[in-house]
Amino acid sequence: MGPTPQELLADLYGYDQDAHFDTTQLREGLAHRMPPDQLDEFIAAIEATGDPAVDLETATALLNSPRFR
């Protein structure tokens, strides 16, 4: 079994709690590591927050929501 989406995200952020990524950076960083439909839903959830960039905590919380289980 491969890494979870949360582990992929933490790896992309380098476990840096202060790092912020916009949706383009997240899409590029996760494109070959997450199924396309799941990535599209994740990006849509980020865009729905209204923030131009999200930190690791916010991104992880979105992935931990019931929508992605």
N, C-alpha and C positions, 0 to 999 in steps of 0.2 A: 504494500500500500504506500502510495506517495505522500508527500507532505499535504497538510490541510491548507485550505485557502488562507487561514489565519497565519500559518507558518510561512507561506509564500509572501504574504503581505509584510510580516515582520522582517523577513529576509530582504525584501525590496527596500524597506525603510532603514535597514541596517540597525534595527532595534533602537533607533534614535527617537526619543519621545518628542523632540523639538522639531523634527523634520516635517515639512508639509509638501504634499504633492497635489498637482492639479490633475484633472481627469485625463488629459493627454499623456502625462507622465505615467500615470497608473495604467492606462490602457497599453502603452508601449512596454512597460515593465512586466506586465502580467499576461500579455498576449499569447505567449507560447507556454504558459504555465497553468492556465485556468481555462476550462471549457468556454467557448465563445458566448453561449447563451447566458452562462452564469456571470461572465465578465460584463456583458451588456446590462444585465440587471443590476450589478454592483455599481457600474458607472451611473446608471439612471438614479439609483438611490443616493449617490453622492451629489449629483446635480440637483436632486430634490431638496437637499439641505440649503441650497442657495449660496453656499460658500464656494469661492473660486478654487480653494485648495483645502485639503483636510489633513489632519495629523494622524499619527498611527492609532491613537486611542479612538478617535471618531471612526476611522476606517474599519478598525477591528469590531467596534460596537455594531456597525452596520452589517458586517459579515456574521455577527453572532445573533442577529435578529431572526425571528421565526421565518422570515421570507427566504433565508438561505439555508434552512435546515432540511 
